[in-house]
Amino acid sequence: MNRRHAGLTKAVRTIPLSSPWIDERDEELVLETLRSGWLSLGPTGPRFEEAVCDVTGARHCAAVSSGTAGLHLSMRLAGIEPGDEVITSPYSFVASANCAIYEGATPVFADIDPRTYNLDPAAVEAAVTPRTTAVVAVDIFGYPCELDALLDVCRRQGLFLVEDACEALGAAYKGQPIGSHGHPTVFAFYPNKQITTGEGGAVTTADTDQHELLVSLRNQGRLETSSWLLHGRLGYNYRLDDVSAALGLGQLERLGEILAARSSVARRYDDLLANVDVETPLPDDDEHTRSWFVYVVKLPAAVDRDRVIARLAERGVASAPYLPSLALT
Ligand SMILES: Cc1ncc(COP(=O)(O)O)c(C=O)c1O
């Protein structure tokens, strides 16, 4: 056997949980930005924000340094104060609950619908107390939450709705893209997401005042009219730099292609798992169009999940235990 063959037989093909898809256009845009000298706030950030508005149908977009930063700023938009309660999903990434804690509020976990894994609007309503001020609804695994019912609860109870769409860029609710429904909606661009900026995120909103506040808060509380060293309010450094925005711009140019590729991988898993005793992800219906994030299956109760994960790893297939309940951690 020659060396080449020996190498081939030894190579173990591994399938990662996710991997970013970076092409030459992305590289070109990043290089262009590096060479421009605009490494932080420059002309590329606004171009990226405009592109986010184009794909989501949002009126305004404020790019930020992460999805977590976007969620935190949304709590500031909601006027959350110490002692408040914020109702959210226990079945999420930790940031959707932590953002309330950052402002001294208590996350209150309402039950999820076992079919969609998203917040059950009736459970949200049942969890409302006089101290409740906001709801953070998550589109878990890219499947849109029950927006109309949640908006209805929020309207009737006088609550502020924030949508954590960090896993859902490209998803749609009742035919309209997530991000286009007007309330603050947070996206994330970590490398396992549909598109990446390395680290990064964005908050969309239809409200011009909210957008102005986001732009100020992410930039140390500066006002549009203030000079660099004058700060109108307490703010943060949650800016997205132009180099990251350039990568995001390239990624957004082919969002359709990326989403289609992710869908075709999911369809392949559907086919391969057709005769396996697992519950596969909920398919789309008239009201919900998923944007594929991770492909999560529910194992029968008698199956040892850790053993399945270990057996997959032996075969070079990465997997993870999605998700530990935030209410129990
Ligand atoms: C549902 C959800 N919310 C919030 C976040 C936080 O985003 P980031 O990692 O960009 O801070 C993530 C990212 O993993 C997420 O999946």
The ligand as an SDF file (V2000), in Angstrom:
LIG
                    3D

 16 16  0  0  0  0  0  0  0  0999 V2000
  -31.3270   31.5140   21.4770 C   0  0  0  0  0  0  0  0  0  0  0  0
  -30.0460   32.2830   21.6260 C   0  0  0  0  0  0  0  0  0  0  0  0
  -30.0730   33.4510   22.2850 N   0  0  0  0  0  0  0  0  0  0  0  0
  -28.9750   34.1980   22.4460 C   0  0  0  0  0  0  0  0  0  0  0  0
  -27.7510   33.7960   21.9390 C   0  0  0  0  0  0  0  0  0  0  0  0
  -26.5370   34.6320   22.2170 C   0  0  0  0  0  0  0  0  0  0  0  0
  -25.8540   35.0360   21.0790 O   0  0  0  0  0  0  0  0  0  0  0  0
  -24.2900   35.3920   21.1690 P   0  0  0  0  0  0  0  0  0  0  0  0
  -23.5530   34.1080   21.3560 O   0  0  0  0  0  0  0  0  0  0  0  0
  -23.9930   36.0510   19.8580 O   0  0  0  0  0  0  0  0  0  0  0  0
  -24.1070   36.3130   22.3110 O   0  0  0  0  0  0  0  0  0  0  0  0
  -27.6770   32.5910   21.2420 C   0  0  0  0  0  0  0  0  0  0  0  0
  -26.3910   32.1300   20.6900 C   0  0  0  0  0  0  0  0  0  0  0  0
  -25.9650   31.0330   20.8280 O   0  0  0  0  0  0  0  0  0  0  0  0
  -28.8390   31.8030   21.0920 C   0  0  0  0  0  0  0  0  0  0  0  0
  -28.8050   30.6270   20.4540 O   0  0  0  0  0  0  0  0  0  0  0  0
  1  2  1  0
  2  3  1  0
  2 15  2  0
  3  4  2  0
  4  5  1  0
  5  6  1  0
  5 12  2  0
  6  7  1  0
  7  8  1  0
  8  9  2  0
  8 10  1  0
  8 11  1  0
 12 13  1  0
 12 15  1  0
 13 14  2  0
 15 16  1  0
M  END
$$$$
